[in-house]
Amino acid sequence: MDTVQSAEWVARLHAFTNRNAGRRTIMEIDVPGYGAQASETDYPLWGVAFDPRDGRVQIMLGEQGSVEQHLTHSVVSPEGIDILTEGGRDRALRIAHGGGQTLLTFIETGADGT
């Protein structure tokens, strides 16, 4: 797991988006008192971005051109960001926040891992 330093969040999340846009995802949100809850399954990644002005990470998911199948999840006051990479390929993004975490994992669809 690669822990991303906060000074690098903007650039590293931009690079993460460039590497993974279009890949199918599962997003789980784990917050104290509720536990882990699946927020979505099988939406393609549009992008992940950190805005230092408002201190939020935005995770944008959905089908290109679809009004019905899209989702933006906002993580307020992130405390840490980790990227899990295996075999040279990103497998998950973890954003720690408020005693919990948001976990975005990729669904592997083919024998070659794409």
N, C-alpha and C positions, 0 to 999 in steps of 0.2 A: 504494500500500500504506500502510495506517494502522498505525503502530507504537503499541501500547498501553502506557502507562506502568504499571509494576507496582502502583502505588497504586490504579489503576483496574481491575485485572483482574477483581475480583469483580463490580462493576457492569457493566462492558463485556461480559463473557461472559454475564451474565444478559440483557442487552439483545440480544446476538447470538442467544441461545436463543429469546427471544420473537419475533424477526424470522424465524427460520429453522426452527423446530420443524416436523417432518413432511417437510421437503425431503429428497430422496434424495441419498446421499453416496458418495464414494470416499475411503477413508482409506489413506494411504501412510505408512510409517514408514521413515525413513532414518537408519541408525546406522553409525558408523565400523566398518569391517571387514566389513559385510554389504551395504551399499548400500541403495537404495530397494526396499522390498518392499510390495506391496499387501496390506493387512490385511483389508480388506472392500470390497465393491462393492455398491451399490444398497440399502443399509440406510437407513431414514429417521432423521433426527436427533431424538433425545429431548431432549438438552440438553448443555451444556458448562458446567462450573463450576470455580472455583478455590477451594480451601480453604486459607487462609493458615496455619491451625494445623498442618497436616501438609505444606504446601508442594507440593501436587499439583493438577494439572488433571485432571478426570475428563471423558471424552467418552463419552456414553451414546447408543447407537444401537440400532435394532431396530423390529420391528413391535409396535404396541400390542396388549397381551393375549397375545402369543406368548412361550412359555417357550423354544422352540427357536431362534427368530430374534432374539436380542438379544446385545449386546456392550458391555462397558464397558472402555475403554482408559484406563489411568492413566499420566500423564506426571509422573514424579518430578523435582523440582527444575528446573522450567522456567526458562529464562534470558531468554526474550523471546516476546512474542505479537504477531502482525501479522494484520490483517484486510484482505483484498483486496476492494475494492468497485468495480464497474463499472456505470455507468448507474444509480446509486442502489440497486444490489442487491448483497448480499454474494455473492462468488464462491468465496472460500476463507478458511480459517483456518490460520495457520502457527504452530506452537509449537516454538521452538528449545530443545534440551536436550542436554546431554552431548556436544557436538560434532556432533550430528545434528538431526533435526527430525521432527515429525509434521505431515503436511499433510492437511487435510480439505477436499475440494472438493465442489461441488454439481453434480449431474447435471442438465442442462437437458433438460426433457421436452417442452415445447411451443413453439409459434411465439412465444408471448408471454414465454418464458423461465421459466415456472413448472414 
